[in-house]
Amino acid sequence: MSGEQATLWEGARAAPRILRVTDLNRRVRTLLDADLTLADVWVEGEVSQPTYPPSGHCFFTLKDAASQIRAVLFREELARATVRPEHGMQVICHGKVRAYEPQGVYQLYVESLTPAGAGDLHQQYEALRAKLGAEGLFEAARKRELPRWPRRIGVVTSPVGAVWRDIGNVMRRRYPIGELILSPSIVQGATAAGAIVRALQRLYADTTIDLVILARGGGSLEDLWSFNDERVVRAVASSPVPVVVGVGHESDVTLADFAADLRAPTPSAAAEQAVPDLAQLPGILARLRDRASVALLGRLAEGRRFLGAEARALAGLRPETAAARQRAADLLDRGHRALLTGAQRQQASLDGLADALRALSPTATLQRGYAIARLADGTIVRDPSQATVGQPLEVVVASGRLTTRVEDVTRDPEELL
Amino acid sequence: MSSEPKPADDLAARPFDELVGELQRIVQALEAGNLPLEESIARYREALRLHAAAEGRLRAAELTISQLGRGLVEGAEEEPTPEG
């Protein structure tokens, strides 16, 4: 024994190589760095004494019955982890073993961490789906109609990344009269579920919001896991206003999707399905206006018929109706002026009116025996002074047109119109 | 005349969907054809006003975006740019 020691001592004395601590630790580090197995390990163990200093990283000890190793989960990885390490939690860590030179320790640098037994995330999903389904949270009868013209639309998603930008673009294109209110939330990682619930509740507290969109881009099953969190699913189901959920891609169906009033396959689709496309609206508005014009024309024509026939007959019998007749004539006059004023708002309006008449009222008006007289440029003739003798005139009747020429222009001395 | 609300103002304050909804109701009432003539003309004028207001609003529309709870993005780690 002593001989062996002496030999060692002699050897060391022969070539004493005195390392600095730093050199020693570097050598150990280099050794560990070179080990390919340690660069990519999966370890199962129990979390002990995790700490969360202000740096945002998480430090803990991973142990089993016989042994332990220090572990670190950096801020970025922590944000992506599906669970937040807690004391006593059984986890599977993926990462690498490295030496930390300043302290002369080796530790596990965790890249991802999942609860042990979470290999059956699918089982958890199915169990929760069955439980909440039994409570009726996914019933079709619970689904509400979306408002046809939402005014203020709340959006819960991440304020960074493509999803929020895409939703804004879709809204700008389809529905610029709307108002978007972002209630930002992180949408993945251990703290996401709580953050999503709070973001939803902030929107629910605002009673002027009449529709909510909950969205997130595609990702792994773990990335989307918050949308299978019971708290999130319940928050969606308890919304006071309809909720559209668009998470991941077409094939991703989360429990939040089931609880939604409308499930969209993607975030952009959620935005598209939440609002009508207003591109067609100017045309629709113009047709409404033309229908109003046509209806009023019809009403005026009836008034004119009344004046021209019945009233005239009545006037002969009862002179006191003359005042009423004058008043009715004034009204007709005002009506025509209203039509013309309206028509002048847009150059094409008279043509539009004629088109509308053609399209909408041949049965209603023309078939009752009315005709429309138009000049060559399409102007509808309402007053004899619009036409001159010899001018061509197109007369539209129920089943066709007559091409005619003006022979005489007379203003009816009795008819004001 | 001065006691009446300014047309532009009262329509400008109303939600867009109300303008369109009312325009539709007026058109239907006019088409039903059972309004007194005077009423028909008044409604028609209103329809023109509604149409002009709605169309103007549509032409000028710019999406409004605001944010609730600014700075409340807890743990604000950016998600790695997700695929839409």
Interface residues (C-beta under 8 A of the other chain):
Chain A: R75 E76 A79 R80 R148 W149 R151 G154 S158 P159 V160 G161 A162 V163 D166 G168 M171 R172 Y175 P176 I177 G178 E179 L180 I181 L182 S183 P184 S185 I186 V187 Q188 G189 T191 G194 A195 R198 A199 R202 L203 D206 R216 G217 G218 G219 D223 H249 T266 P267 S268 L278 L281 P282 L285 A286 L288 R289 R291 A292 S293 A295 L296 G298 R299 L300 E302 G303 A328 L331 L332 R334 G335 A338 L339 T341 G342 R345
Chain B: P15 F16 D17 V20 L23 Q24 I26 V27 L30 E31 G33 L35 L37 E38 S40 I41 R43 Y44 R45 A47 L48 H51 A52 A54 E55 R57 L58 A61 E62 L63 T64 I65 S66 Q67 L68 G69 L72 V73 E74 G75 A76 E77 E78 E79 P80 T81 P82 E83 G84
